[in-house]
């Protein structure tokens, strides 16, 4: 088919050649077919399990097929198999920054912190403001007890998050940095970050509880007790609502069973 195309449509043939599809042997052609069939796993034609199987056949026929390796990694990530996904990422030649970031993420999920750190620190040299990378680096440094490195990362990350604030990532960053300030015995800076987080999520009982206890420690007795009381009340209400839902659900099941 490629030889016919080369005669009839030389320009199209040149494009195909430029993408490395010149060696269209029967084996490679079969690999292409199984790969494209595997991609139909997202359209409902096949299940994800069948997509993994088809993609595995494509890689058996053409082991270095980058797009099939990437697709195989993503499929295994969707099954929460980071150890298998990682094996796919390691085999991909000439990885882009995005693929290196995904490999580092899977290394962390596999508790391979040192390897992940090397990749992330190399990536950070040319991606200094990439929020997902800085977030991952901060989490890794906290996990590996490198508190000063983590603090430097969060001091860079938080101003970036504040430019286009989305509450959840910014709250998590404030809380993470508050913990690092606590490690350095900087109660003032810790409370400042917790209070910033509380502004973004004023109804969070855990934040109220944490701030309340720290207020008690620095002598703000009345304010501290108010926050702790409010936090416990919210937690009790949430617990009652949860129990009520479970009882109602159980009653519904019993009624239907009868």
KOLZA-392484 format. One record per residue (C-alpha): x, y, z; residue number from 0. Coordinates in Angstrom, 3 decimals. Layout:
! residues N
SITE         c1         c2         c3   seq
SITE          X          Y          Z   NUM
...
***
This chain:
! residues 258
SITE         c1         c2         c3   seq
SITE      0.000      0.000      0.000     0
SITE      2.845      2.382      0.806     1
SITE      4.536      1.703     -2.533     2
SITE      1.287      2.473     -4.376     3
SITE      0.894      5.681     -2.377     4
SITE      4.460      6.671     -3.149     5
SITE      3.654      6.547     -6.877     6
SITE      0.235      8.224     -6.712     7
SITE      0.737     10.678     -3.824     8
SITE      4.456     11.388     -3.408     9
SITE      3.875     14.373     -1.080    10
SITE      1.785     12.278      1.324    11
SITE      4.411      9.538      1.158    12
SITE      7.075     12.070      2.168    13
SITE      5.022     13.056      5.237    14
SITE      4.619      9.408      6.249    15
SITE      8.354      8.882      5.814    16
SITE      9.128     11.926      7.954    17
SITE      7.173     10.327     10.817    18
SITE      9.269      7.196     10.636    19
SITE      6.747      4.932      8.904    20
SITE      9.019      3.945      6.029    21
SITE      9.710      0.405      7.163    22
SITE      6.171     -0.890      6.672    23
SITE      6.863     -4.591      6.896    24
SITE      3.983     -6.982      7.465    25
SITE      4.968     -7.170     11.141    26
SITE      5.039     -3.407     11.634    27
SITE      1.785     -3.016      9.727    28
SITE      0.157     -5.514     12.103    29
SITE      1.578     -3.566     15.033    30
SITE     -0.065     -0.404     13.665    31
SITE     -3.406     -2.188     13.311    32
SITE     -3.356     -3.593     16.853    33
SITE     -2.307     -0.201     18.252    34
SITE     -5.150      1.643     16.522    35
SITE     -7.629     -1.032     17.602    36
SITE     -6.352     -0.621     21.148    37
SITE     -7.030      3.128     20.980    38
SITE    -10.675      2.313     20.308    39
SITE    -10.831      1.185     23.930    40
SITE    -11.746      4.779     24.827    41
SITE    -14.628      4.883     22.342    42
SITE    -16.569      1.954     23.781    43
SITE    -15.757     -0.464     20.981    44
SITE    -13.545     -2.451     23.370    45
SITE    -13.189     -2.563     27.130    46
SITE    -10.060     -1.114     28.744    47
SITE     -8.901     -4.647     29.541    48
SITE     -9.192     -5.584     25.859    49
SITE     -7.391     -2.344     24.927    50
SITE     -4.449     -3.344     27.156    51
SITE     -4.333     -6.773     25.491    52
SITE     -4.414     -5.322     21.957    53
SITE     -1.749     -2.767     22.807    54
SITE      0.435     -5.520     24.269    55
SITE      0.264     -7.371     20.941    56
SITE      1.267     -4.157     19.127    57
SITE      4.314     -3.861     21.392    58
SITE      5.157     -7.526     20.965    59
SITE      5.347     -6.907     17.209    60
SITE      7.036     -3.506     17.477    61
SITE      8.646     -3.154     20.955    62
SITE      9.956      0.403     20.502    63
SITE      6.732      1.946     19.228    64
SITE      6.629      5.129     21.327    65
SITE      2.924      5.925     21.007    66
SITE      2.022      2.359     22.013    67
SITE      4.330      2.585     25.049    68
SITE      2.745      5.892     26.063    69
SITE     -0.754      4.496     25.576    70
SITE      0.139      1.358     27.539    71
SITE      1.440      3.489     30.409    72
SITE     -1.745      5.590     30.470    73
SITE     -3.965      2.502     30.391    74
SITE     -2.128      0.960     33.335    75
SITE     -2.309      4.248     35.240    76
SITE     -6.078      4.195     34.783    77
SITE     -6.085      0.743     36.439    78
SITE     -3.956      2.095     39.328    79
SITE     -0.979     -0.062     38.336    80
SITE      1.847      2.502     38.670    81
SITE      4.518     -0.216     38.802    82
SITE      3.492     -1.473     35.332    83
SITE      3.018      2.060     33.958    84
SITE      6.535      2.891     35.131    85
SITE      8.009      0.017     33.103    86
SITE      6.342      1.472     29.984    87
SITE      7.637      4.995     30.673    88
SITE     11.194      3.712     31.187    89
SITE     11.177      2.105     27.712    90
SITE     10.098      5.258     25.833    91
SITE     13.037      6.724     23.888    92
SITE     13.578     10.499     23.602    93
SITE     11.087     11.474     26.313    94
SITE      9.538     14.950     26.316    95
SITE      9.285     17.035     29.498    96
SITE      5.670     15.916     29.927    97
SITE      6.625     12.241     29.712    98
SITE      9.529     12.726     32.132    99
SITE      7.109     14.376     34.565   100
SITE      4.741     11.402     34.284   101
SITE      7.628      9.010     34.838   102
SITE      8.629     10.928     37.976   103
SITE      5.016     10.814     39.219   104
SITE      4.960      7.035     38.823   105
SITE      8.339      6.699     40.520   106
SITE      6.876      8.493     43.541   107
SITE      3.844      6.197     43.527   108
SITE      6.322      3.308     43.621   109
SITE      8.236      4.932     46.536   110
SITE     11.330      5.417     44.384   111
SITE     11.957      8.876     45.793   112
SITE     15.623      9.347     44.856   113
SITE     15.098      8.484     41.185   114
SITE     12.036     10.743     41.031   115
SITE     13.972     13.575     42.653   116
SITE     16.767     13.390     40.071   117
SITE     14.299     13.611     37.179   118
SITE     12.308     16.448     38.759   119
SITE     15.364     18.530     39.655   120
SITE     16.635     18.187     36.078   121
SITE     13.224     19.150     34.688   122
SITE     12.963     22.125     37.028   123
SITE     16.034     23.737     35.441   124
SITE     14.034     24.453     32.275   125
SITE     10.506     24.489     33.759   126
SITE     10.926     26.842     36.703   127
SITE      7.281     27.973     36.865   128
SITE      5.507     24.705     36.062   129
SITE      3.027     24.402     38.932   130
SITE      2.399     20.604     38.799   131
SITE      6.164     19.972     38.863   132
SITE      6.773     22.328     41.806   133
SITE      3.824     20.772     43.656   134
SITE      5.233     17.287     43.146   135
SITE      8.716     18.400     44.200   136
SITE      7.353     19.978     47.375   137
SITE      5.456     16.817     48.283   138
SITE      8.535     14.691     47.592   139
SITE     10.799     16.862     49.755   140
SITE      8.317     16.685     52.640   141
SITE      8.037     12.906     52.248   142
SITE     11.840     12.552     52.343   143
SITE     12.196     14.962     55.306   144
SITE     14.075     17.618     53.273   145
SITE     12.241     20.475     54.951   146
SITE     14.435     23.374     53.851   147
SITE     14.280     22.317     50.193   148
SITE     10.515     21.913     50.535   149
SITE     10.146     25.388     52.052   150
SITE     12.066     26.968     49.164   151
SITE      9.779     25.222     46.673   152
SITE      6.571     26.306     48.448   153
SITE      7.861     29.890     48.677   154
SITE      8.048     29.821     44.867   155
SITE      4.888     27.796     44.307   156
SITE      2.439     29.799     46.435   157
SITE      2.906     33.159     44.590   158
SITE      2.290     31.301     41.303   159
SITE     -0.918     29.744     42.687   160
SITE     -2.046     33.111     44.036   161
SITE     -1.957     34.619     40.525   162
SITE     -4.918     32.462     39.424   163
SITE     -6.229     31.068     42.699   164
SITE     -8.069     27.769     42.668   165
SITE     -8.957     27.111     46.254   166
SITE     -7.989     23.474     46.722   167
SITE     -4.362     23.572     45.399   168
SITE     -3.693     26.900     47.143   169
SITE     -5.184     25.701     50.455   170
SITE     -3.074     22.532     50.280   171
SITE      0.049     24.622     49.605   172
SITE     -0.679     26.971     52.536   173
SITE     -1.241     24.026     54.886   174
SITE      1.940     22.271     53.668   175
SITE      4.031     25.415     54.175   176
SITE      2.434     25.965     57.595   177
SITE      3.716     22.525     58.627   178
SITE      7.207     23.445     57.437   179
SITE      7.124     26.702     59.417   180
SITE      6.111     24.672     62.465   181
SITE      9.220     22.505     61.961   182
SITE     11.277     25.713     62.118   183
SITE      9.429     26.925     65.252   184
SITE      7.999     29.894     63.339   185
SITE      4.524     29.934     64.901   186
SITE      3.811     33.400     63.497   187
SITE      4.405     32.327     59.887   188
SITE      2.593     29.019     60.454   189
SITE     -0.531     30.782     61.753   190
SITE     -0.363     33.271     58.900   191
SITE     -0.531     30.434     56.332   192
SITE     -3.289     28.583     58.221   193
SITE     -5.340     31.776     58.422   194
SITE     -4.883     32.358     54.683   195
SITE     -6.140     28.825     54.072   196
SITE     -9.097     29.457     56.393   197
SITE    -10.087     32.568     54.396   198
SITE    -10.353     30.386     51.300   199
SITE    -12.290     27.675     53.150   200
SITE    -13.864     29.227     56.269   201
SITE    -16.064     26.204     57.029   202
SITE    -13.299     23.594     57.196   203
SITE    -13.470     22.181     60.756   204
SITE     -9.930     20.759     60.654   205
SITE     -8.463     24.163     59.812   206
SITE    -10.558     25.806     62.543   207
SITE     -9.449     23.156     65.032   208
SITE     -5.742     23.531     64.186   209
SITE     -5.821     27.312     64.337   210
SITE     -7.833     27.185     67.568   211
SITE     -5.269     25.007     69.354   212
SITE     -2.390     27.195     68.186   213
SITE     -4.291     30.274     69.411   214
SITE     -4.513     28.644     72.856   215
SITE     -0.754     28.071     72.834   216
SITE      0.011     31.742     72.155   217
SITE     -2.512     33.039     74.705   218
SITE     -5.502     33.868     72.470   219
SITE     -7.735     31.842     74.783   220
SITE    -11.182     33.196     73.871   221
SITE    -10.600     33.133     70.104   222
SITE     -9.074     29.674     70.336   223
SITE    -11.989     28.159     72.258   224
SITE    -14.507     29.679     69.851   225
SITE    -12.771     28.109     66.861   226
SITE    -12.399     24.710     68.563   227
SITE    -16.048     24.753     69.662   228
SITE    -17.186     25.651     66.135   229
SITE    -14.989     22.916     64.647   230
SITE    -16.328     20.191     66.967   231
SITE    -19.921     21.274     66.356   232
SITE    -19.415     20.988     62.593   233
SITE    -17.768     17.579     62.953   234
SITE    -20.641     16.310     65.138   235
SITE    -23.229     17.590     62.637   236
SITE    -21.350     15.918     59.770   237
SITE    -21.177     12.652     61.736   238
SITE    -24.908     12.740     62.534   239
SITE    -25.768     13.482     58.908   240
SITE    -23.562     10.591     57.780   241
SITE    -25.148      8.176     60.271   242
SITE    -28.649      9.363     59.307   243
SITE    -27.874      8.773     55.632   244
SITE    -26.590      5.278     56.377   245
SITE    -29.684      4.440     58.461   246
SITE    -32.001      5.754     55.758   247
SITE    -30.110      3.769     53.128   248
SITE    -30.313      0.626     55.276   249
SITE    -34.063      1.142     55.793   250
SITE    -34.513      1.543     52.039   251
SITE    -32.620     -1.703     51.368   252
SITE    -34.601     -3.598     54.006   253
SITE    -37.932     -2.287     52.670   254
SITE    -37.015     -3.340     49.150   255
SITE    -35.752     -6.718     50.337   256
SITE    -39.091     -7.368     52.079   257
***
